[in-house]
Each structure stands twice: as C-alpha cells, then as structure tokens.
Amino acid sequence: MKTVRYFTLIVFLISSFVFASPNCPQNIILIIADGAGFNHIYAADYYTCAKKGQQPFEKFPVKLAMTTYSIGGSYEPEKAIKDFNYVNIGYTDSAAAATAMSTTTKTSKGAIGVDANGNKLEHIIERCEKVGMSTGVITTVQISHATPAGFVAHNESRKNFHRIAKEMINQSGLEVIFGCGNPLFDNNGKRLDKPDNFEYVGSQKIWGSLIAGSNDKWTLIQSRQEFLNLAEGQTPERVLGIAQAASTLQQKRSGNSIAPFDVPFNQNVPDLAEMTKAALNVLDDDPDGFFIMIEAGAVDWASHGNDSARMIEEMTDFYNAVDAVINWVQSPKSSWQKTLVMITADHECGYLTGPDKSRFVISNGKGKLPKMQWNSKEHTNSLVPFYAKGRGSELFVDCVKDKDPVYGNYIDNTDMTKVIFALLEQKIPAKK
C-alpha cells in the first residue's frame, strides 16, 4: 500500500504542476540539527527567550513530526506513549538517516549512500546537479562525517573517512564543502607542531595539493577571516573550507562547561551562521539555483555526552544559522516564492525529557538552563521536528502517515526527498 501511495503522490505532483504553473523552487535549503528532538528545541527556546515557539522557523506554515528509523524499523505511537523505554530500541544512526533523507531509501546503520545490499543510490545532490543546480554541504564537524557524507558519498561504512573524503573532494560535483577535520589544528584551534590526522580530508597527498594551490578543482580557505570575506562580493566557483579545528568548531574545545558560554570560544573559526552566509554567497550566483545541506552536527556530540551547557551552545549556533538563511531568503537575492527551506533532525539523541522522566523540559527563565533530564547516551527512535516554508512546502502535508497523540501529524524521513524529487522533474535538464 505504501508503494502505491508514494507512486500516486508523485504522479499527482508531476501532473498537477508540470502542466500548470511550475511549483519547483529555484533554491532548496535543508538545515539539520543532528540529534535534536523536540525537547532540544524547547530547551534552547527557554534558554534564549524563556518561552517556546518564538523562533522564526517555529512559525513556519508547515510544522510536522518525522520518523527516523532505519531499514526494517518502525514507529508505533501507542507504544511510545505507554512504554517509556520503547524509543530506546530500534533507533537509527546519522549515516542511515542521512542516506534516507538524501536518497528516499531506508538502509542499514553505518551505510553511506548505498542500500542494505551495498548498491549505490542516487543522492538528492546528484539529482539537483543533473538539472543544472549548484550544490553544497556545510557542517560544524568533520566534512566527511556521517551526515555530510550521507548526502554526497557512496560507501558501505561511515568509518571509511579517508575514502569518503576522497570521493567528496575528487569526484563530487559540489561547489561548496565547509566543515572541520583540519590536520594542522587541535580542538582548541591551536596549530599542531606536527600535522596529526589527514583521513578527514582524504590523504596527506590531497591536503598537500590543496595547501600548495596545485589542486585546480578547489579554492581552499581555512581562517575565520577567509570565511567572513567570502560572505560578500565575488567568489570562486568552488570553495573547500576547512576551519582551523580538528573535530568540531567549538563543542570539543577544552574546559568543563557548567553553564552555556562560560568557557571562551575558539576565536579562529567561523560559526555556523558565518559559514552559511559564505556558502550562500558562493551558490547564489547560479541562475539555475542551488541545493545546500547545512548541519549543526555537534548538537549530537553534546547530547551523547549529556552535556546540557554545550548542547545549548550548539543549538544557539543552529538558531543563528537558521536566522541567516531566513534573512537571505527575505533579501533582494531571493524570496519565499523562489526558495524552499526545510528544518529537521536526523534523529533524537540523549533521550532528553523533563525532570523525573516527565515528558517536556521546564523553563527556568531566560539565560538559565531549563529543568531537564538525560535518559540515555545514545540515539532514540523518538519523533523529531520537521518545519518547512517556501515554494512547494505545502506538499509535505500530503505525506502525513499518522497522528501521534503528543506531537501530532508525522511524515517519514524518506518523504521529504520524495516530494523534492517529484518537484525536480519539472526542471529542464541542463548540463553544468
């Protein structure tokens, strides 16, 4: 029945819009807060403004929940309500979740751009490139980590960082790759006496060619100032931005945070909003439009560590990046008639609840950590939020699977790209 439903939806979308006014957006922007469930949003809301629902994206016209399980899994609302431990089993990982969101196909944990049998799948980025759009991925963690990799590469294991990075840098059609994994710096943004680890950028040979400027495919940038400079004016055609940090922009810096922002930030790296502004300025030169995936990757890292203070920091960074996107859409460079923006998570991490396992976190007032409780150091099978606004966004409502008693109507993580693939059918194929 599901196959029939999806086929009917796709046929409807194509027949309804190809022969009427085209509904395909010129630009498609997907923002992922890795590991963020509903309570991560609420906790950040309470910290930043004491109330939930005040962020601009929380007022988007499309507000749904989303299932995230990997192949063979399921989500049953009644069980999630009755059994507190239900969501502690059957959860996905970032590789399988990113692959599902990128390709419309559920796969095994750890798989990057391949199905459960190892067969290569077509990414949304590859589909966009076929119709002439520019493409990019940005993350606050290593460029070849699971989520950015899951939108670009094809590999049986997310742990094959060097092979994934080689594919992203040497073989993909991306115009923008921004993130961490710099072999010359540690997690505090300090230069190493000896380069440490080249696997996240492919190999020492690849890195050497980038540093020497002999790699004619990419313009390499590293410093925060270079990212800031890229936010305005003319840009190179393809930019590889490897921030001066090993693992994450800020989350892995030294120091034990008791409250958000109590440990000074690394000053030599951009934040996610600054990377976003730079990437948009590179990509928006293409009259055929662009697709970009923007990941707040270290929300997940902080949640694995049940680190409330740094989770709030990373969520705040995510909020600022979303604001940067909204400001760009509403600038003379674009509009909501031209651009589709989607905001979601790949899965929930940490099983964040209110105190004593109560369902929701509780506000302690602006600038204070809310009352909350971590119940796991792993991912969960909980529903995650999905927000959308812009051209074509109303079509996600047609994908609703069921209604959760707590979080309302929900779609599956594969539905997002099924809608986009159908919309892309309206674009006239063009060579890049």
Sequence and secondary structure as in RCSB ss.txt:
>XXXX:A:sequence
MKTVRYFTLIVFLISSFVFASPNCPQNIILIIADGAGFNHIYAADYYTCAKKGQQPFEKFPVKLAMTTYSIGGSY
EPEKAIKDFNYVNIGYTDSAAAATAMSTTTKTSKGAIGVDANGNKLEHIIERCEKVGMSTGVITTVQISHATPAG
FVAHNESRKNFHRIAKEMINQSGLEVIFGCGNPLFDNNGKRLDKPDNFEYVGSQKIWGSLIAGSNDKWTLIQSRQ
EFLNLAEGQTPERVLGIAQAASTLQQKRSGNSIAPFDVPFNQNVPDLAEMTKAALNVLDDDPDGFFIMIEAGAVD
WASHGNDSARMIEEMTDFYNAVDAVINWVQSPKSSWQKTLVMITADHECGYLTGPDKSRFVISNGKGKLPKMQWN
SKEHTNSLVPFYAKGRGSELFVDCVKDKDPVYGNYIDNTDMTKVIFALLEQKIPAKK
>XXXX:A:secstr
 HHHHHHHHHHHHHHHHHSSS    SEEEEEEETB  HHHHHHHHHHHHSSSS SGGGG SEEEEEE   TT   
 HHHHHH TTGGGSS   HHHHHHHHHHS    TT BSB TTS B   HHHHHHHTT EEEEEEEEETTSHHHHH
TT  BS TT HHHHHHIIIII   SEEEEE  TTB TTS B SS    GGGS HHHHHHHHHT  TT EEE SHH
HHHHTTSS   SSEEEE S SS SSTTSSS  SSTT S   SSS  HHHHHHHHHHHHTT TT EEEEEEETHHH
HHHHTT HHHHHHHHHHHHHHHHHHHHHHTSTT  TTTEEEEEE S EES EESGGG SS B   TTS  B EE 
 SSEE   EEEEEEETTGGGGGGG  EEETTTEEEEETTHHHHHHHHHHTTS     
